[in-house]
């Protein structure tokens, strides 16, 4: 009796691979959008697109938390293949090597062009790099005041490594913690509580931590972001093997989507300034923001589990490529946008060129890096080449 052919290993969550790929893909478009909105960014286009802010707000509350959640799931599956020490070494190599490379090579053009556009810095890039970027302190204060060298968009890598090492520390003291806590969390979240309890937790972080600890991505003192992202990471890690929870997420996907839409609509009405400001309104806005954050993640995960289950060569290619894409993308966006600053192009033409140029840069960087052995770890790729049997090598970042 023959057995059905499996396209993926038993613990390969193809749906979560697609979620990660799509989330990182949206991040590229989101950072292009940052050129055109009123929110702070390293450089700005001469164009302003006020209609774009509500569109970006659809993604803003949950896009990064979702990536931390998926990374938590991937970490749990990796622990099933490695011992704790080997897991810590593998994650450190996968995250810290590209982080250091990125801070020394990929990120500096972002800081240089930020200073050129904000202060009219007259010297060239080499002068900036030697005399300012490697100063290991605050530069160009008071406005902007940048601590150099910096990690800019690579803060995600730093935070993920810190959460992973903290997890390793806990598991070294209590090896059974993941299963013991995971089973009890899954029992508490069974049924509709899955949509309610995490919602309350994310709302609490928004209400009590966000006003006191605004987002900095500076690691130290960034307590709102730590509570938010570490919570998502732990949810993914603890519930990765709880099949009943994932079935509930799929079952409640439409309810999650409907409630998420209602929360987002309420938040946007407050954000638009349609009501007089008050402490009650602030509590309402923070509550619906936090609930929208979790409900949107639950909806994405639920629909992905139902519909994004087909494996393909494209999935396998992008699973490998998306982390190098992430490392390169923001520098490409800023360099291309700066080059187009005085071109006289319309906003649409400019954005199209930035998006196309960024995609081409990411593609070329990955295709070069994966073919040169010593470049692979610098871009978060493993030293060995891929093979059909390389199950453990297909783990997301």
Secondary structure, 3 states (H helix, E strand, C coil): CCCCCCCCCCCCCHHHHHHHHHHHHHHHHHHHHCCCCCCCCCCCCCCCCCCHHHHHHHHHCCHHHHHHHHHHHHHHHHHCCCCHHHHHHHHHHHHHHHHHHHHHHHCHHHHHHHHHHHHCCCCCHHHHHHHCHHHCEEECCCCCCEEECCCHHHHHHHHHHHHHHHHHHHHHHCCCHHHHHHHHHHHHCCCCHHHHHHHHHHHHHHHHHCCCCCCCCCCCCCHHHHHHHHHHHHHHHHHCCCHHHHHHHHHCHHHHHHHHHHHHHHHHHHHCCCCCCCHHHHHHHHHHHHHHHHHHHHHHHHHHHHHCCCCCHHHHHHHHHHHHHHHHHHHHHHHHHHHCCCCCCCHHHHHHHHHHHHHHHHHHHHHHHCCCHHHHHHHCCCCCCCCCCCCHHHCCC
